[in-house]
Amino acid sequence: MQFSQHMCEELDLILKFPMDSMMQGLKVHQDAEPALVEAAKRLFEKGIIDQKDGGYLTDLGLELAEHAQTLQSALKS
């Protein structure tokens, strides 16, 4: 199974979340690129972020972000 375009957009958004502190989140403004706005909505519906427009990573989101960073690091080399 390949990553779909939606999955790639969601992974890209997950990787934008700051990982240094659980007290930091992000906001996806409604005038942002439509694909980014839709990715945020999908992540919210999946329980990965706590707001439709970003907010904070949930526990699941944090775990996925850690895996996404590992995958990204491995593929960079």
Backbone as CSV, one residue per row, in Angstrom:
resi,resn,N_x,N_y,N_z,CA_x,CA_y,CA_z,C_x,C_y,C_z
1,MET,0.837,-1.173,0.000,0.000,0.000,0.000,0.886,1.242,0.000
2,GLN,0.578,2.163,-0.854,1.331,3.414,-0.947,0.664,4.486,-0.097
3,PHE,1.454,5.508,0.232,0.876,6.666,0.907,0.036,7.426,-0.110
4,SER,-1.194,7.746,0.259,-2.055,8.552,-0.611,-1.653,10.021,-0.462
5,GLN,-2.156,10.856,-1.334,-1.880,12.289,-1.241,-2.398,12.840,0.088
6,HIS,-3.569,12.387,0.515,-4.116,12.845,1.795,-3.206,12.434,2.955
7,MET,-2.692,11.213,2.923,-1.791,10.755,3.982,-0.529,11.609,4.028
8,CYS,0.022,11.924,2.864,1.229,12.764,2.804,0.949,14.148,3.371
9,GLU,-0.195,14.712,3.036,-0.568,16.028,3.565,-0.716,15.974,5.085
10,GLU,-1.303,14.911,5.582,-1.478,14.753,7.026,-0.135,14.569,7.721
11,LEU,0.740,13.762,7.150,2.078,13.576,7.727,2.845,14.888,7.741
12,ASP,2.770,15.645,6.649,3.440,16.946,6.595,2.938,17.862,7.702
13,LEU,1.643,17.866,7.928,1.082,18.714,8.980,1.517,18.231,10.355
14,ILE,1.496,16.940,10.596,1.941,16.389,11.883,3.380,16.823,12.162
15,LEU,4.220,16.807,11.131,5.624,17.173,11.312,5.818,18.664,11.602
16,LYS,4.816,19.477,11.359,4.908,20.916,11.651,4.683,21.221,13.136
17,PHE,4.113,20.287,13.872,3.853,20.537,15.288,5.166,20.577,16.058
18,PRO,5.310,21.563,16.958,6.523,21.632,17.784,6.566,20.446,18.742
19,MET,7.714,19.836,18.842,7.850,18.658,19.703,8.612,18.968,20.995
20,ASP,9.099,20.223,21.142,9.891,20.550,22.328,9.031,20.672,23.582
21,SER,7.764,21.022,23.408,6.910,21.245,24.570,5.475,20.868,24.237
22,MET,4.830,20.211,25.167,3.421,19.862,24.996,2.533,21.105,25.153
23,MET,3.128,22.217,25.551,2.384,23.460,25.748,2.343,24.297,24.465
24,GLN,2.899,23.765,23.376,2.892,24.473,22.102,2.066,23.693,21.098
25,GLY,1.272,24.412,20.355,0.479,23.798,19.301,0.640,24.616,18.038
26,LEU,-0.317,24.511,17.153,-0.306,25.355,15.969,-1.718,25.643,15.516
27,LYS,-1.837,26.684,14.721,-3.134,27.138,14.218,-3.084,27.121,12.700
28,VAL,-4.051,26.452,12.087,-4.193,26.459,10.634,-5.311,27.446,10.314
29,HIS,-4.941,28.568,9.754,-5.920,29.610,9.441,-6.772,29.196,8.249
30,GLN,-8.001,29.657,8.225,-8.936,29.297,7.152,-8.497,29.797,5.781
31,ASP,-7.608,30.784,5.739,-7.102,31.263,4.455,-5.804,30.564,4.043
32,ALA,-5.415,29.535,4.807,-4.239,28.729,4.446,-4.566,27.900,3.207
33,GLU,-3.564,27.266,2.669,-3.754,26.388,1.508,-4.880,25.398,1.817
34,PRO,-5.835,25.250,0.906,-6.981,24.358,1.165,-6.586,22.938,1.567
35,ALA,-5.532,22.401,0.981,-5.109,21.044,1.337,-4.683,20.970,2.799
36,LEU,-4.071,22.036,3.302,-3.634,22.088,4.695,-4.838,22.178,5.632
37,VAL,-5.812,22.996,5.269,-7.034,23.130,6.062,-7.759,21.788,6.131
38,GLU,-7.859,21.110,5.005,-8.543,19.808,4.960,-7.764,18.748,5.725
39,ALA,-6.436,18.789,5.648,-5.618,17.827,6.397,-5.856,17.989,7.896
40,ALA,-5.948,19.238,8.351,-6.207,19.486,9.778,-7.559,18.920,10.184
41,LYS,-8.556,19.114,9.355,-9.884,18.572,9.669,-9.856,17.050,9.752
42,ARG,-9.148,16.415,8.818,-9.063,14.944,8.842,-8.334,14.458,10.092
43,LEU,-7.243,15.140,10.467,-6.505,14.741,11.668,-7.367,14.898,12.908
44,PHE,-8.182,15.941,12.957,-9.092,16.128,14.084,-10.103,14.993,14.134
45,GLU,-10.681,14.656,12.988,-11.681,13.578,12.939,-11.095,12.233,13.353
46,LYS,-9.795,12.050,13.140,-9.120,10.799,13.517,-8.634,10.816,14.960
47,GLY,-8.825,11.938,15.655,-8.395,12.024,17.047,-6.913,12.259,17.220
48,ILE,-6.252,12.822,16.205,-4.804,13.038,16.249,-4.474,14.441,16.756
49,ILE,-5.353,15.407,16.479,-5.227,16.750,17.025,-6.535,17.100,17.735
50,ASP,-6.489,18.094,18.609,-7.672,18.354,19.440,-8.589,19.469,18.932
51,GLN,-8.248,20.097,17.824,-9.096,21.132,17.239,-9.125,20.954,15.716
52,LYS,-10.218,21.359,15.094,-10.329,21.236,13.634,-9.311,22.090,12.895
53,ASP,-8.824,23.124,13.567,-7.869,24.033,12.928,-6.481,23.957,13.561
54,GLY,-6.152,22.804,14.097,-4.823,22.606,14.683,-4.914,22.305,16.158
55,GLY,-4.551,23.287,16.970,-4.563,23.064,18.408,-3.324,22.299,18.845
56,TYR,-3.551,21.240,19.594,-2.466,20.445,20.147,-2.586,18.997,19.673
57,LEU,-1.465,18.313,19.679,-1.479,16.877,19.401,-2.117,16.153,20.582
58,THR,-2.930,15.163,20.290,-3.451,14.284,21.342,-2.342,13.289,21.696
59,ASP,-2.605,12.404,22.627,-1.619,11.366,22.953,-1.295,10.541,21.707
60,LEU,-2.335,10.183,20.956,-2.122,9.449,19.708,-1.297,10.288,18.736
61,GLY,-1.624,11.571,18.629,-0.897,12.463,17.735,0.563,12.575,18.103
62,LEU,0.858,12.654,19.383,2.240,12.738,19.842,3.014,11.475,19.455
63,GLU,2.386,10.338,19.658,3.031,9.072,19.289,3.290,9.020,17.781
64,LEU,2.299,9.427,16.998,2.466,9.425,15.546,3.529,10.422,15.100
65,ALA,3.595,11.579,15.757,4.606,12.580,15.411,6.010,12.039,15.660
66,GLU,6.178,11.308,16.748,7.485,10.707,17.032,7.859,9.692,15.951
67,HIS,6.903,8.877,15.536,7.162,7.910,14.472,7.439,8.619,13.143
68,ALA,6.699,9.681,12.873,6.885,10.430,11.622,8.277,11.054,11.585
69,GLN,8.745,11.576,12.710,10.089,12.147,12.759,11.146,11.076,12.529
70,THR,10.940,9.897,13.111,11.873,8.799,12.905,11.917,8.402,11.435
71,LEU,10.759,8.268,10.822,10.674,7.918,9.417,11.337,8.984,8.555
72,GLN,11.061,10.238,8.843,11.651,11.336,8.087,13.182,11.312,8.201
73,SER,13.696,11.109,9.400,15.141,11.054,9.607,15.771,9.902,8.846
74,ALA,15.142,8.764,8.868,15.667,7.586,8.181,15.706,7.783,6.672
75,LEU,14.695,8.449,6.132,14.619,8.628,4.690,15.503,9.758,4.176
76,LYS,15.935,10.653,5.065,16.822,11.753,4.665,18.192,11.256,4.254
77,SER,18.671,10.194,4.905,20.045,9.750,4.670,20.251,9.100,3.339
